[in-house]
Amino acid sequence: MAWDEWEKLKADAARRSTTHMRLNQLPADPGGGGGADLVVNQDDLGAVGHEAFILYGELHKKTDIAGAGADKAGAGSTMQSAAALKSHGFEMGGALEQTVSVWTSQAKSVLQACAHISNHLDFSKKLHAEQDAEIAAVLQGRDGSAESVSELDKYFK
């Protein structure tokens, strides 16, 4: 697949996408201050982390071209084909080896990225939940309930 064809496919997919990022916020208020508290849904972090974990598992199972159909020496069927082509003087053998090498490297990079995303979001979700609990325990109103962000905002004006 040519690079410009890949770019065109990415652009087409982006136009068809129905998911959009939206920040939970109040409309811009030139006077400052707000009447509502900022709300972060921790389940969203966990859901994205879980999807990255699932993607990692699927990619790990299905992207191993170099090792598919491995012989006793551990060479996969694609690399075996490349060696056979090279031994018969076909330049395609070297190109096929290079393709497998690049694919394997890129697949490993995507797997690492998925693992980092999954681990980071799971960690972030847990850490923020713990921090929220600690802050709520320290910042309490007179009636014992958690102090609201809009109430705290008054102290910073």
C-alpha positions, 0 to 999 in steps of 0.5 A: 500500500502506497503511503498516500493511499494510507493517508487517504484511507486515514482521512476517509476514516476520520471523516466517517468517525462518529466519536468526538472528544468533548470536554465537560465545562461551563460556557465561557464566562468573562466574569470568572467563577462558576456555579457548577463543579467539575465532574470527571467520570473515572469509568471512562479512563478504565474503559479506554484502558480496557479497550487498549488491553483487549487490542493488545491481546488481539494484536499479539495473537494475530500479527506474528507474520515472522513466526507463523508456521515456524520450522524447527529452527524457528523461522516462520513461513514468510522468512522460509519463503524469503530464504527460498527466493534468495537461494534461487537468485530472486531479489524478491527474497531480500525484499520479503525479509525486509518487509517482515523485519519492518512489520515485526518492528512496527507491530512490536511498537504498536503492542508497546503503545497499547500496553503503555496506554492500558497500564497508564490509564488503569494506574491513573484511574486508581490514583485519582480515585485514591486522591479524590478520597483523600481530598474529600476526607480533608475538605469537608463542609460544616455539615461533614459533606465534601466541600464543593469546587464552587465553594472552594473557588471563593477562597482564590478570588 
